[in-house]
Amino acid sequence: MTHFDTLIKHGLIITAADRYHADIGIKDGRIVALGQGLEGADEVIDADGLWVMPGGIDAHCHLDQPLGDGAVMADDFHTGTRSAACGGTTTVIPFAAQQKGQSLRAAVEDYHQRSEGLALIDYAFHMIVTDPTERVLKEELPALIEEGYSSFKIYLTYDDLKLNDRQVLEVLALARREGGMVMVHAENADCIAYLTELLESQGKTAPVYHGEAHSAIAEREATHRAISLAELIDVPLLIVHVSGPEAIEQIRWAQGRGLRVYGETCPQYLMLTAADLDKEGFEGAKCVCSPPPRDKKAQEAVWQALESGVFQVFSSDHAPFRYEDAQGKKLHGEQADFHHIPNGIPGLETRLSILFSEGVLKQRIDATRFVALTATNPAKIYGLYPRKGTIAIGSDADLTLWDSKARVTIRNDELNHAVDYTPYEGIELGGKPVLTLCRGTVVSRDGKPTAPTGHGLFLKCDKPQPAKPRGTAKGF
């Protein structure tokens, strides 16, 4: 009879497909048994009355990412993964960002140096491609995909990041040949620049006008354009951080035509609105992100898309800048024009609890869909399944135990990130993660980190099956 390192007994197991009561036997960091009445372990965890789910995968977050404009992110791989673990997340996938003129491999090597020995939970890297030179497209990117960096992000906005349509086509063609998954930040750069100049000429420079400059129409156009370019090449595509009905309509249209277009949204589009950008003084800067929060109607459209299956992934887009910091939100002072405010809000630790409370407990989505959105689908889309994202024999023992009856109020002074605020301060939620295990080791208990620094391992990602083309285009 197998002697287990850890047994989790009496819990209600919930995966993306099933709900059932069983014990979980863990040995050497992996799940080795599922059954009734399992016995014999060094440690026994009683999960009676708790829901046992796969640990969350936050597939879109930014940690210690070099920016080049003087801004500095508050969270590195230690504080960021500590925060993630305490929120029930066991894997994060942040971005190794290429700077224009820099090799892509140099960006990946730099990111390994930034992460080495710091993470409490496991992590992989996406890449950000900003300078698709011939060397990058012919040598570096194909080799990196083979080495386990099988996903990368491209931008249609930001002057230091954006690609033109020809560059996008070349990158998409490479992804089709090499089996990589492409993520797209879809906003029309010229629309945003035009509206920004117009607003500034009228003296409208406060944080609230960030939302007007980043029009939903600009997001809709860029989403449609990205989908069209991907259809031409016949390659799957994932549209990240979708904010409202205009872009959702484009994704739903593409999916209805049989295109392999995936969608991702984030907590800010469920919980925040444009009114949060219009707070007294400079306070609205705390909620400046791109795309920006829209209105209540947009929130409802995002919920409907989560319910109906338009979205496959729910991520935080954690981009942590301190508010009271000359290298953070106040990089250019409290009188800064909106387009000089560093973009992004924190959310690693609160992501799962928000969707659990507002989605599962309020019956907008069921618990199996929660698992799919927050763990299983990201694992499949980014080449980590079935090692991650499920509860199955042979999978890593990445597990989060939830108390569905608990009540909590979000307070920044109780969170574990290195940011001096949360945009969700004071929001009351139902349910909370009470215990999180990464590869069988308890990494957080009751919202406090318990794992040693460096417990987290770097993960090489397989070429994901969802990145395979339909096979309708020729010559690419």
ZADRENGU-313365 format. One line per field, with one value per residue (C-alpha): x, y, z; chain. Coordinates in Angstrom, 3 decimals, padded with zeros to 6 digits. Example, Ala and Ser with C-alpha at 12.3 -4.5 7.8 and 13.67 -1.06 7.14 Angstrom:
x: 012.300 / 013.670
y: -004.500 / -001.060
z: 007.800 / 007.140
chain: A / A
This chain:
x: 000.000 / 001.276 / 002.338 / 001.521 / 003.360 / 000.021 / -003.624 / -006.476 / -009.607 / -013.363 / -013.338 / -015.698 / -013.466 / -014.405 / -012.732 / -013.683 / -015.797 / -016.880 / -017.930 / -017.424 / -016.318 / -012.987 / -009.654 / -006.490 / -003.189 / -000.027 / 003.519 / 006.637 / 004.604 / 002.123 / -001.354 / -000.986 / -004.398 / -008.029 / -010.478 / -012.593 / -011.066 / -007.421 / -005.083 / -001.422 / 000.308 / 002.861 / 000.347 / -003.461 / -005.462 / -009.137 / -011.107 / -014.539 / -016.936 / -014.430 / -014.270 / -011.046 / -010.157 / -007.081 / -004.786 / -005.383 / -003.269 / -002.915 / -001.982 / -001.649 / 000.318 / 003.320 / 006.134 / 009.371 / 008.960 / 011.457 / 009.608 / 012.189 / 010.295 / 011.433 / 008.438 / 009.148 / 006.704 / 006.086 / 006.053 / 008.991 / 008.834 / 008.916 / 006.171 / 004.085 / 004.071 / 003.591 / 000.474 / -000.722 / -000.295 / -002.336 / -005.117 / -005.259 / -003.029 / -000.294 / 001.112 / 001.735 / 002.768 / 004.276 / 006.061 / 009.641 / 009.413 / 011.650 / 012.749 / 013.038 / 016.580 / 017.079 / 017.177 / 014.257 / 016.591 / 018.287 / 014.883 / 014.232 / 017.667 / 017.176 / 013.833 / 015.376 / 017.879 / 015.072 / 013.087 / 015.822 / 015.318 / 012.470 / 009.150 / 006.971 / 004.879 / 005.587 / 005.902 / 006.354 / 007.086 / 005.175 / 007.284 / 006.438 / 007.548 / 008.098 / 010.830 / 010.249 / 013.503 / 014.586 / 016.826 / 014.004 / 011.585 / 013.983 / 016.224 / 015.284 / 011.529 / 011.403 / 014.173 / 012.544 / 009.213 / 010.966 / 012.667 / 009.384 / 008.382 / 005.403 / 003.287 / 003.910 / 002.078 / 001.914 / 000.497 / -001.513 / -000.971 / 001.746 / 004.517 / 007.294 / 005.427 / 003.092 / 003.505 / 002.134 / -000.155 / 002.658 / 004.668 / 001.594 / 001.098 / 004.720 / 004.495 / 001.208 / 002.687 / 005.589 / 003.200 / 001.336 / 004.538 / 006.024 / 002.921 / 002.996 / 000.010 / -000.373 / -001.949 / -003.030 / -003.530 / -006.180 / -006.595 / -006.201 / -003.126 / -004.022 / -007.546 / -006.136 / -003.489 / -006.095 / -008.505 / -005.689 / -004.564 / -008.157 / -008.841 / -005.583 / -006.367 / -009.556 / -007.719 / -009.206 / -006.197 / -007.469 / -007.391 / -011.063 / -010.247 / -008.054 / -011.296 / -012.493 / -009.194 / -009.231 / -012.586 / -014.482 / -014.615 / -010.807 / -010.880 / -013.569 / -011.701 / -008.409 / -010.106 / -011.763 / -008.496 / -006.499 / -009.116 / -009.108 / -005.330 / -005.365 / -008.086 / -005.981 / -003.042 / -005.289 / -003.847 / -005.550 / -005.491 / -006.285 / -007.602 / -006.548 / -008.237 / -011.518 / -013.472 / -016.964 / -019.622 / -017.957 / -014.950 / -017.023 / -019.250 / -016.233 / -014.988 / -018.451 / -018.758 / -015.423 / -016.266 / -019.617 / -017.770 / -015.667 / -012.477 / -010.184 / -010.379 / -010.160 / -011.060 / -009.809 / -011.254 / -010.260 / -011.779 / -011.582 / -014.174 / -016.582 / -016.032 / -014.922 / -016.474 / -015.420 / -016.670 / -013.677 / -011.419 / -013.329 / -012.425 / -011.348 / -007.958 / -005.548 / -007.224 / -008.600 / -005.030 / -005.323 / -007.739 / -005.978 / -005.484 / -005.887 / -008.448 / -010.164 / -013.218 / -016.395 / -019.894 / -022.487 / -023.835 / -020.377 / -019.996 / -023.179 / -021.950 / -018.727 / -020.698 / -022.898 / -019.815 / -018.366 / -021.647 / -022.087 / -018.547 / -017.220 / -014.341 / -012.016 / -009.643 / -010.020 / -006.749 / -005.727 / -003.553 / -001.751 / 000.362 / 001.490 / 002.418 / 002.396 / 000.232 / 002.421 / 005.586 / 007.590 / 008.350 / 004.734 / 001.435 / 002.942 / 005.866 / 005.102 / 003.469 / -000.124 / -000.856 / 000.245 / -001.840 / -003.756 / -001.591 / 001.525 / 000.102 / 001.598 / -001.035 / -002.172 / -003.775 / -002.947 / -005.076 / -003.091 / -004.392 / -007.999 / -008.670 / -010.010 / -011.989 / -013.813 / -014.915 / -015.751 / -017.927 / -019.562 / -019.722 / -020.091 / -021.843 / -024.186 / -024.877 / -023.736 / -021.375 / -021.095 / -018.040 / -016.882 / -016.838 / -014.901 / -012.226 / -012.164 / -011.737 / -009.129 / -007.077 / -007.912 / -008.334 / -005.182 / -003.231 / -004.500 / -004.103 / -000.539 / 000.830 / 000.831 / -002.013 / -002.376 / 000.587 / -001.292 / -004.918 / -006.676 / -007.019 / -005.953 / -003.531 / -000.119 / -000.862 / 001.046 / -000.581 / -001.555 / -004.696 / -006.725 / -009.202 / -012.111 / -014.453 / -017.601 / -019.342 / -016.706 / -017.244 / -014.338 / -013.806 / -010.918 / -008.401 / -005.087 / -003.306 / -004.249 / -002.977 / 000.488 / 001.531 / 003.961 / 001.450 / 000.120 / -003.501 / -006.093 / -008.853 / -011.213 / -010.790 / -013.817 / -015.620 / -017.308 / -016.964 / -018.276 / -015.899 / -012.141 / -009.174 / -008.060 / -005.229 / -003.143 / -000.671 / 001.868 / 003.326 / 002.108 / 003.676 / 001.400 / 002.279 / -000.429 / -002.786 / -005.607 / -004.230 / -000.649 / 002.356 / 003.931 / 006.304 / 010.001 / 011.250 / 012.411 / 009.934 / 008.521 / 009.941 / 010.231 / 007.972 / 008.679 / 005.489 / 004.548 / 003.218 / -000.483 / -003.096 / -005.417 / -002.736 / -003.071 / -004.523 / -007.684 / -005.746 / -007.769 / -004.983 / -002.299 / 001.276 / 002.008
y: 000.000 / 003.458 / 005.697 / 009.281 / 012.456 / 014.237 / 013.205 / 015.640 / 014.002 / 014.609 / 017.539 / 018.288 / 018.085 / 020.398 / 020.315 / 021.883 / 018.785 / 017.172 / 017.547 / 014.629 / 013.732 / 011.939 / 011.867 / 013.008 / 011.215 / 013.229 / 011.922 / 013.710 / 016.758 / 014.933 / 013.498 / 009.718 / 008.593 / 009.649 / 007.533 / 006.901 / 006.040 / 006.547 / 006.095 / 006.374 / 009.734 / 011.913 / 014.749 / 014.633 / 017.734 / 017.589 / 019.356 / 018.543 / 021.299 / 022.797 / 022.877 / 021.507 / 022.991 / 023.138 / 025.979 / 029.053 / 029.949 / 033.682 / 033.707 / 037.488 / 039.425 / 041.738 / 041.311 / 043.309 / 044.150 / 046.762 / 049.730 / 052.235 / 055.403 / 055.670 / 053.845 / 050.849 / 048.062 / 047.533 / 043.731 / 041.508 / 037.717 / 037.375 / 039.785 / 039.032 / 035.271 / 035.636 / 037.652 / 035.212 / 032.225 / 033.896 / 034.441 / 030.770 / 030.947 / 028.339 / 029.317 / 032.728 / 033.583 / 037.086 / 038.675 / 038.783 / 042.035 / 042.794 / 046.420 / 047.846 / 047.245 / 044.410 / 040.748 / 038.657 / 036.090 / 038.831 / 039.778 / 036.172 / 035.832 / 039.078 / 037.853 / 034.629 / 036.693 / 038.798 / 035.725 / 033.355 / 032.037 / 034.428 / 032.767 / 031.009 / 029.318 / 027.974 / 030.271 / 030.340 / 033.205 / 034.753 / 036.896 / 040.381 / 040.947 / 044.624 / 044.448 / 041.512 / 041.778 / 039.139 / 037.598 / 037.491 / 035.893 / 033.437 / 032.475 / 033.631 / 033.186 / 029.711 / 028.509 / 029.972 / 028.359 / 025.002 / 025.653 / 026.107 / 029.736 / 028.922 / 032.063 / 035.701 / 039.001 / 041.729 / 045.238 / 047.369 / 050.463 / 052.235 / 053.825 / 051.756 / 048.461 / 048.538 / 046.637 / 047.719 / 045.417 / 044.012 / 043.139 / 041.555 / 039.384 / 038.245 / 037.378 / 035.516 / 033.537 / 032.514 / 031.454 / 029.293 / 027.594 / 027.108 / 026.328 / 029.370 / 031.039 / 034.747 / 037.190 / 040.621 / 043.906 / 045.294 / 049.078 / 051.396 / 053.555 / 056.342 / 056.697 / 057.013 / 059.548 / 061.657 / 061.677 / 062.391 / 065.457 / 066.646 / 066.325 / 068.031 / 070.948 / 071.423 / 071.269 / 067.876 / 066.169 / 064.643 / 060.850 / 060.513 / 061.498 / 058.427 / 056.526 / 058.887 / 058.730 / 054.933 / 054.705 / 051.440 / 052.045 / 051.998 / 048.649 / 047.309 / 048.308 / 046.823 / 043.617 / 043.214 / 043.986 / 041.488 / 038.806 / 039.591 / 039.365 / 036.071 / 034.741 / 035.637 / 033.649 / 030.937 / 031.030 / 031.025 / 034.208 / 035.288 / 038.809 / 039.890 / 042.095 / 042.667 / 045.491 / 045.593 / 044.743 / 046.324 / 043.984 / 041.070 / 041.388 / 040.950 / 037.875 / 036.306 / 037.005 / 035.291 / 032.294 / 031.995 / 031.686 / 028.843 / 030.856 / 029.863 / 033.148 / 033.091 / 035.830 / 036.938 / 039.392 / 040.629 / 041.634 / 045.372 / 045.005 / 043.357 / 045.582 / 049.039 / 051.668 / 054.954 / 056.655 / 055.188 / 057.275 / 060.413 / 060.563 / 063.681 / 065.103 / 062.564 / 059.539 / 058.365 / 057.506 / 054.405 / 052.934 / 054.003 / 050.893 / 050.017 / 049.315 / 051.340 / 050.315 / 051.290 / 051.563 / 049.342 / 048.240 / 047.095 / 045.211 / 043.305 / 042.461 / 041.064 / 038.919 / 037.611 / 036.723 / 034.844 / 032.980 / 032.113 / 030.926 / 033.788 / 034.100 / 031.198 / 032.897 / 035.098 / 036.800 / 039.696 / 041.765 / 042.654 / 045.727 / 047.024 / 050.677 / 052.345 / 055.439 / 057.447 / 056.907 / 059.088 / 055.909 / 054.795 / 056.481 / 059.886 / 059.438 / 062.860 / 064.395 / 064.867 / 067.315 / 064.890 / 064.578 / 061.295 / 059.806 / 060.192 / 058.083 / 054.563 / 052.116 / 049.260 / 048.156 / 045.421 / 042.283 / 039.055 / 038.291 / 039.369 / 037.853 / 034.469 / 035.703 / 038.286 / 035.756 / 033.155 / 035.562 / 037.533 / 034.692 / 031.345 / 032.310 / 034.693 / 031.912 / 033.777 / 030.921 / 027.477 / 026.207 / 024.017 / 027.041 / 028.945 / 026.238 / 026.264 / 030.044 / 030.361 / 027.160 / 024.512 / 026.660 / 028.716 / 025.486 / 024.141 / 027.380 / 027.940 / 024.401 / 023.412 / 020.861 / 018.258 / 018.957 / 022.047 / 023.099 / 019.931 / 017.358 / 014.051 / 011.248 / 012.318 / 016.049 / 018.367 / 018.657 / 022.290 / 022.674 / 025.401 / 024.716 / 027.160 / 027.998 / 028.925 / 030.169 / 032.692 / 036.443 / 038.805 / 042.497 / 043.468 / 045.612 / 046.570 / 046.315 / 042.624 / 041.862 / 040.540 / 042.505 / 045.454 / 048.001 / 050.718 / 050.413 / 048.118 / 049.449 / 047.041 / 048.496 / 047.841 / 045.445 / 042.606 / 039.133 / 035.678 / 032.734 / 032.679 / 030.386 / 029.019 / 026.720 / 026.568 / 023.865 / 024.081 / 020.678 / 019.314 / 022.024 / 024.368 / 027.820 / 029.845 / 029.384 / 031.769 / 034.528 / 034.307 / 032.923 / 029.745 / 028.563 / 029.398 / 031.904 / 030.002 / 027.124 / 028.040 / 026.373 / 027.683 / 025.767 / 025.070 / 025.176 / 022.740 / 023.906 / 024.176 / 022.248 / 025.314 / 027.105 / 024.657 / 026.229 / 024.946 / 024.168 / 026.385 / 028.704 / 027.697 / 028.798 / 029.984
z: 000.000 / -000.927 / 001.919 / 001.014 / 001.876 / 002.261 / 002.284 / 001.743 / 003.091 / 003.005 / 000.575 / -002.299 / -005.379 / -008.231 / -011.627 / -014.946 / -015.623 / -012.344 / -008.701 / -006.333 / -002.817 / -002.587 / -000.821 / -002.599 / -002.076 / -002.759 / -003.104 / -004.380 / -005.307 / -007.515 / -007.178 / -007.054 / -005.782 / -005.794 / -003.852 / -000.788 / 002.566 / 001.645 / 004.613 / 005.511 / 005.210 / 006.935 / 006.974 / 006.815 / 005.881 / 006.792 / 004.049 / 005.469 / 004.405 / 001.982 / -001.813 / -003.279 / -006.670 / -008.886 / -007.910 / -009.996 / -013.021 / -013.561 / -017.225 / -017.587 / -015.005 / -014.955 / -012.411 / -012.297 / -015.966 / -017.230 / -018.698 / -019.906 / -018.909 / -015.299 / -013.839 / -011.612 / -010.829 / -007.126 / -007.251 / -008.060 / -008.289 / -004.509 / -003.496 / -006.572 / -006.149 / -002.396 / -003.092 / -005.749 / -003.428 / -000.699 / -003.218 / -004.241 / -007.334 / -007.809 / -011.234 / -012.789 / -016.338 / -016.534 / -019.490 / -020.703 / -022.649 / -025.599 / -025.902 / -029.400 / -030.623 / -028.127 / -028.981 / -027.767 / -026.229 / -024.210 / -022.785 / -021.749 / -020.173 / -018.263 / -016.966 / -015.715 / -013.753 / -012.283 / -011.196 / -010.045 / -006.527 / -005.644 / -006.506 / -003.937 / -006.635 / -010.119 / -013.107 / -016.864 / -019.249 / -022.079 / -024.377 / -025.634 / -029.234 / -030.023 / -032.657 / -035.053 / -036.980 / -039.464 / -036.814 / -034.276 / -036.751 / -038.364 / -035.461 / -031.978 / -031.813 / -033.415 / -031.107 / -028.004 / -028.834 / -029.077 / -025.725 / -023.844 / -024.366 / -026.555 / -026.173 / -026.893 / -026.849 / -029.454 / -029.175 / -031.557 / -029.381 / -027.320 / -029.375 / -027.802 / -028.195 / -031.187 / -034.447 / -037.796 / -039.772 / -041.925 / -038.832 / -037.257 / -040.353 / -040.248 / -036.567 / -037.082 / -039.970 / -037.773 / -035.002 / -037.489 / -038.656 / -035.198 / -033.113 / -030.837 / -029.178 / -029.965 / -027.498 / -028.723 / -026.898 / -029.237 / -029.216 / -032.210 / -031.549 / -033.982 / -032.586 / -029.072 / -030.167 / -032.000 / -029.063 / -026.602 / -028.546 / -028.890 / -025.164 / -024.235 / -026.530 / -024.509 / -021.198 / -020.351 / -018.802 / -015.525 / -015.030 / -015.991 / -019.572 / -019.964 / -020.423 / -023.147 / -025.033 / -024.953 / -026.673 / -026.862 / -030.612 / -030.739 / -028.931 / -031.257 / -034.424 / -033.297 / -032.166 / -035.554 / -037.353 / -035.304 / -035.978 / -039.698 / -039.939 / -038.046 / -040.355 / -043.379 / -041.993 / -040.491 / -036.998 / -033.590 / -031.553 / -027.999 / -027.389 / -023.898 / -021.264 / -023.133 / -021.506 / -022.967 / -025.558 / -028.591 / -028.572 / -027.262 / -030.320 / -032.600 / -030.733 / -030.715 / -034.457 / -035.118 / -032.961 / -034.729 / -038.037 / -036.671 / -036.179 / -033.340 / -031.498 / -027.725 / -025.272 / -021.876 / -019.384 / -015.940 / -012.567 / -013.278 / -016.008 / -013.577 / -010.545 / -011.726 / -013.983 / -015.558 / -012.395 / -010.560 / -012.798 / -011.773 / -008.111 / -006.276 / -007.133 / -008.552 / -006.940 / -010.286 / -011.308 / -009.136 / -011.689 / -014.894 / -017.005 / -020.666 / -021.880 / -019.146 / -017.137 / -019.003 / -017.505 / -015.828 / -019.202 / -020.209 / -016.922 / -017.674 / -021.177 / -019.714 / -017.273 / -020.087 / -022.132 / -019.148 / -018.725 / -022.398 / -023.106 / -025.228 / -022.743 / -022.085 / -019.626 / -016.560 / -015.594 / -013.382 / -015.752 / -012.522 / -013.303 / -009.902 / -009.458 / -006.067 / -005.787 / -003.406 / -005.423 / -007.792 / -009.744 / -009.656 / -010.431 / -009.598 / -011.990 / -013.480 / -010.425 / -009.315 / -012.133 / -014.854 / -017.998 / -018.053 / -020.793 / -018.633 / -015.793 / -015.671 / -016.858 / -014.687 / -011.431 / -008.904 / -008.754 / -008.340 / -004.870 / -005.352 / -008.809 / -007.727 / -004.735 / -006.836 / -009.445 / -006.799 / -004.824 / -007.615 / -010.122 / -008.342 / -005.117 / -006.926 / -009.465 / -012.557 / -013.356 / -011.801 / -009.948 / -012.836 / -015.145 / -012.490 / -012.577 / -016.374 / -016.578 / -013.848 / -014.170 / -016.772 / -019.864 / -019.213 / -018.719 / -022.053 / -024.008 / -022.802 / -022.959 / -019.266 / -019.254 / -017.700 / -015.431 / -014.278 / -014.189 / -013.094 / -010.324 / -011.836 / -011.128 / -012.380 / -012.249 / -009.945 / -006.532 / -007.063 / -004.978 / -003.329 / -000.528 / -000.422 / 002.443 / 000.548 / 003.685 / 004.755 / 004.460 / 003.864 / 003.203 / 000.934 / 002.828 / 001.312 / 004.642 / 004.720 / 001.208 / 000.501 / -002.564 / -002.391 / -003.705 / -001.391 / -002.507 / -004.027 / -006.310 / -004.548 / -001.040 / 001.161 / -001.179 / 000.727 / -000.744 / 000.002 / 000.196 / 000.528 / -000.136 / 003.220 / 002.120 / -001.043 / -002.051 / -004.874 / -005.790 / -002.468 / -000.306 / 001.608 / 000.257 / 002.022 / 004.936 / 005.867 / 003.650 / 004.921 / 003.004 / 004.370 / 001.631 / 001.569 / -000.949 / -004.024 / -003.741 / -007.147 / -010.244 / -013.783 / -016.182 / -019.821 / -021.854 / -024.593 / -027.926 / -027.075 / -028.999 / -029.071 / -031.137 / -034.027 / -037.204 / -038.842 / -042.014 / -044.348 / -045.534 / -048.000 / -048.436 / -044.893
chain: A / A / A / A / A / A / A / A / A / A / A / A / A / A / A / A / A / A / A / A / A / A / A / A / A / A / A / A / A / A / A / A / A / A / A / A / A / A / A / A / A / A / A / A / A / A / A / A / A / A / A / A / A / A / A / A / A / A / A / A / A / A / A / A / A / A / A / A / A / A / A / A / A / A / A / A / A / A / A / A / A / A / A / A / A / A / A / A / A / A / A / A / A / A / A / A / A / A / A / A / A / A / A / A / A / A / A / A / A / A / A / A / A / A / A / A / A / A / A / A / A / A / A / A / A / A / A / A / A / A / A / A / A / A / A / A / A / A / A / A / A / A / A / A / A / A / A / A / A / A / A / A / A / A / A / A / A / A / A / A / A / A / A / A / A / A / A / A / A / A / A / A / A / A / A / A / A / A / A / A / A / A / A / A / A / A / A / A / A / A / A / A / A / A / A / A / A / A / A / A / A / A / A / A / A / A / A / A / A / A / A / A / A / A / A / A / A / A / A / A / A / A / A / A / A / A / A / A / A / A / A / A / A / A / A / A / A / A / A / A / A / A / A / A / A / A / A / A / A / A / A / A / A / A / A / A / A / A / A / A / A / A / A / A / A / A / A / A / A / A / A / A / A / A / A / A / A / A / A / A / A / A / A / A / A / A / A / A / A / A / A / A / A / A / A / A / A / A / A / A / A / A / A / A / A / A / A / A / A / A / A / A / A / A / A / A / A / A / A / A / A / A / A / A / A / A / A / A / A / A / A / A / A / A / A / A / A / A / A / A / A / A / A / A / A / A / A / A / A / A / A / A / A / A / A / A / A / A / A / A / A / A / A / A / A / A / A / A / A / A / A / A / A / A / A / A / A / A / A / A / A / A / A / A / A / A / A / A / A / A / A / A / A / A / A / A / A / A / A / A / A / A / A / A / A / A / A / A / A / A / A / A / A / A / A / A / A / A / A / A / A / A / A / A / A / A / A / A / A / A / A / A / A / A / A / A / A / A / A / A / A / A / A / A / A / A / A / A / A / A / A / A / A / A / A / A / A / A / A / A / A / A / A / A / A / A / A / A / A / A / A / A / A / A / A / A
